[in-house]
Amino acid sequence: MKNFWSYIKNDKFAVGCTGQTVYVYDDKGNEIKKFKDITYGYTPMFCPRKNMFVVKSTEGMIAVYSLETMTLTKKFRVAKVGVGSQDDGFCFSGDGEFLYNIERPVSSLYTCLSIYETAGFKRIKQLFLEESAPRLYLIEYDFEKNSLFVLGKMREVGDFVAELQNEKLTDVTKLTFEKYEVLHGFKRLELQGFTAKAKEWSGLNFRGFDLSDAETLTVRLSDYIK
């Protein structure tokens, strides 16, 4: 197995990312295809209910791949801010119809949430563009709750977790700095598939956390809502 930054699986395929190359495997571990369409592409994600996956690049690009034809179907820029700044969270809606991507459109200091329809990956909306808006760092779709949850920071509260309903944050819950750091670190590892390389470079590892069995844990943002 290559030294992947990220490696994720579903019931039919696996996708691994080295940063410069994207590898696709079948369910038996046989390499099917490799792509070199995107640089600094560290994080892949399968789209629910659709035979596709995307890879997000830290330089502000997203590549979309078909698992039916094993081809790149679209590559587009989400933000112009430079390499290393576009590494925040993203997720699909439960029905696979929308992609929610946290972006830094004008500065590495500010974030917004962009919503794309997955039929053609046209951006249909951007939320939290105001300078005073909360800074978002992670977003996930909770299939049990049938809702979106985000992790971030806001001026009045500090570190927080909240539900995103009707394009607004609800049930905003303040987190201690320690709890935020652990939750953020764990969810980043989860996005990367808990690879050995991701664990090695995780901030949690540098802080002395034992990550050897991290993939056996189940952690949901919604569990931290009060």
N, C-alpha and C positions, 0 to 999 in steps of 0.2 A: 504494500500500500504506500502511495506517495505521501510526502509530508504536507498534507493539505492544511490550509488555514481553516477551511470549512468543508464538511462532508455530511450531506443530508440524504435521507432515504424515504421512499414511500413503498407501497406494496409491489411496485413493478420496476422502479428505477432508483439509482443513486446518482448524486451529482457532487463532484468534488472540485474545489477551487484552490489554485495555487497563488492567485493574484494576477498571473499573466495568461493562464490556460484554464479552461473549463472542461472537465472530463465527465462523460456520461457512461454509466455502467448498467447492465441488466441486473435482475434480482439474484443472479448467481455470481455476480462480481466480475463478469466479463466486460471489458471495455468496448463500448459501442461507437463512441464518437468523442472527438476532442475539438474544442474551438479556441481560437485566438483572436476573438473579435473585440475584446474589452480589456483594458489595462487597469490595474489596481482593483480588479473585480474579486472581492473577498467573500461576498455573502450571497448565496443562492436561496431561492424559495420556490416550492411547488405551488401552483395555483389550484385551489380546491375545485373539483368538479370540471376541470378543464385540463386537457392534455398538454400542458405547457409549464415552463418555469422561467423565472427571471433571475438575473444576476445584477446586483447593485455594486457600482464602483465608487470608491472614495473620491474620484475626481469629477463626480456629478453626472455620471452616465448610468443608464439602465439598459441591459440587453435582454431581449425576449426570445425564447427558443421554443420551437414546437417539438414535442416528444413523439408526434406521429411521423413527421418528415425528417426529424433530426436536423433541422436547419435553423439559422438565425432568421427570425421573422421581422424584427424591428430593433433598432438601437436609437436611443434618443437622450438628449441632454436635459437634466432636470434643474440644474443650477450652474452658474458660471464661477462660483467661488472655488478656489484651487484644491489641489490634491490634499487629502487628509482631513478635509472638513466635512465631507458628505458621508459620514459613517454612522448616522443615527438610524433608528429603527424604521421598519416598514412592515406591512402585512396586507393580506388580502381579506376581503369580506368573506363571510362563510359560504356564500353562493358562488364565489369566484368572479363576480361581476365587476368588482372595484378593487383597485390597489390604492392603499393609503401609505404615503411616503413622507417622512419627516425630512425637510430640506433646509438648507441655509442659503437663501436666494441672494442676499446682498452683502452678507458679512458672516464670518465664522462665529460671531457673537450672538446672532439672532436666528431663530428657526421659524418655520411655518409648516403647516400640514397641507400637502397637495393630494387631491383625489383624482384618480384616473379611471376611466372606464376601460375594461380589459378587452373589449371588442376591437379596439384600434389603438388603445393607450393614448387617447386624447385627454389632456387635463381639463377637467370640468369645473374644478373649484379649488381655491386656496383659502385656508383658514388661519387665523392667528398671525396675520401679517403686521399688525400694529407693533410699534417699538415697545409698547408697554405690555404686550401679550406674554403669556407664559412661555417659557422655553421647554420644548418637548424633546425627549431623548429616546423614548421607546414607546411603541404602540403594539398591541396584540388584540386579535379577535378571540374572544372567549366563546367557544362553541356551546358550553353548558348554559352560559348566561345569554347567549345570542346577542352579544353587544361588544363594543370596543372599549378598551381601557388604555390609559396612557400614564407614563411616568415622566416627571419633569420637575421644573423649579419655577416658582413665581414670587414676585416681589413681596407680596403680603403674607405669604405662607411659608416660603422656603421650599424644601424638598417635599414633593407630594405625589400621590397617586389619585387618579380620578376616572370616572366613567365618561365616555364621549357619547352624548345623546343629542340628536337633532342639531348636530354641529356645535354643541355647547358642552362645557365641562360641568359635570354634576357630581355630587357626593365627594367633593375634594377633601382628601384626607392627608393631613400633615404627617410626614415621616421624619424620624430622627436621621441625622447624617449617616450614622452607622447602618441603619436599616436600608436607607436609600442606596448606599454604596454596595451592600451585599446583593440587594435585589437587582440593581443595574448590572453588576458584574455577572450574576447568574444568568440573567436573561440574554446578555450578550453571548455567553457561552452556548446557551440553548440555540440561538440563531445560527451559530457556527457548527452545531452538531456535536459539541463537546470533544472536538479533536484534541489530540495530544499537543499540537502546536498552539491551539487556542488556549488551552489550559496553561501552558508554559508561559505565555505572554499576558495572561489575565492579570488585572490589578489585584484580584483576590489571591492569586498565587504569591505575588510579591508581598502581600500583607500576612502571609502565613496560613492561609486557609487550606485545608486538605480537600483537594478537588478530585481525588482518585475515583470516587463513586458519585460524582455530581450528577451524572446522567440518570441515576436511579431515582432522583428526587423529582417531585412534581410541585412546581411553584407557579401560581397564577397571580397576576396583578390584582384581580378582583378579590382575592383573599385578604388583601390589605385595606379594603374599603371598610370604613366604619359607618 
